[in-house]
Amino acid sequence: DGGITQSPKYLFRKEGQNVTLSCEQNLNHDAMYWYRQDPGQGLRLIYYSQIVNDFQKGDIAEGYSVSREKKESFPLTVTSAQKNPTAFYLCASSMDQGARTDTQYFGPGTRLTVL
Amino acid sequence: GNSVTQMEGPVTLSEEAFLTINCTYTATGYPSLFWYVQYPGEGLQLLLKATKADDKGSNKGFEATYRKETTSFHLEKGSVQVSDSAVYFCALSDPAAGNKLTFGGGTRVLVKP
């Protein structure tokens, strides 16, 4: 089955620790994205990548870092510099960000709770 | 900049009622428009989309028409079921902004039997 997987589904960490969220896709999509969702709110873009070894900051990149060493994988690290990291994190991918009809498809999400 | 405004919820309906969720947008370019649905504890699923003016997207009984003159993309379903209870997000993708998605705040829909 083609799709986007995120792991783990739930993640608990102590304050001050870095944590890495996994996102893998087997859709052969070029572009990948990370969003953050807070309760009762819409999604906000953290980082995105159009191609391997390249990525750009989204609207709320501070306190986060990413890498894109493989087409299939786009891990997100939540660093200790992120002031309020508890949230639901969603990864997405799309075939061709340059195309006007490009559509993003989402993974199941990781709920991060910082204790 | 780009923005999406959708009606605040929760919207509570009885089964078989008619559902409308209003969505209006502001965009600098000529966007594509989307409706996504999120069930409790899950990621977003694409419900439908429209890429040009007067296009109608439809899926699972839901419909939305891209209205450029009113900058709107209202979601409708003629007869809702309990299984339609979810949060619905309107979003736009603007080629002038690298096709990044801009989301509305979401509308929670609760359908009671």
Contacts between the chains, C-beta under 8 A, distances in Angstrom:
chain1	res1	chain2	res2	distance
A	4	B	43	8.0
A	6	B	43	7.7
A	33	B	101	7.8
A	40	B	105	7.7
A	40	B	106	7.4
A	41	B	105	6.0
A	41	B	106	7.2
A	42	B	4	7.8
A	42	B	89	6.3
A	42	B	103	3.8
A	42	B	104	5.7
A	42	B	105	4.7
A	42	B	106	5.5
A	43	B	44	7.6
A	43	B	89	7.4
A	43	B	101	7.5
A	43	B	103	4.8
A	44	B	103	8.0
A	45	B	100	6.0
A	45	B	101	7.2
A	48	B	100	6.9
A	58	B	100	7.3
A	90	B	43	5.5
A	90	B	44	6.7
A	92	B	44	7.9
A	94	B	99	7.6
A	97	B	98	6.4
A	97	B	99	5.0
A	98	B	99	7.2
A	99	B	99	7.5
A	100	B	30	7.9
A	100	B	32	6.4
A	100	B	51	6.6
A	100	B	95	4.9
A	100	B	99	7.4
A	101	B	32	6.2
A	101	B	51	4.9
A	102	B	32	7.8
A	102	B	93	6.7
A	102	B	99	5.1
A	103	B	32	8.0
A	103	B	34	7.3
A	103	B	46	6.3
A	103	B	49	6.2
A	103	B	93	7.9
A	104	B	46	7.9
A	104	B	93	7.7
A	104	B	101	5.9
A	105	B	46	6.5
A	106	B	36	7.5
A	106	B	43	4.2
A	106	B	44	4.2
A	106	B	45	7.2
A	106	B	46	8.0
A	107	B	43	5.3
A	108	B	42	5.8
A	108	B	43	4.5
A	109	B	41	7.9
A	109	B	42	6.8
A	109	B	43	4.6
A	111	B	41	8.0
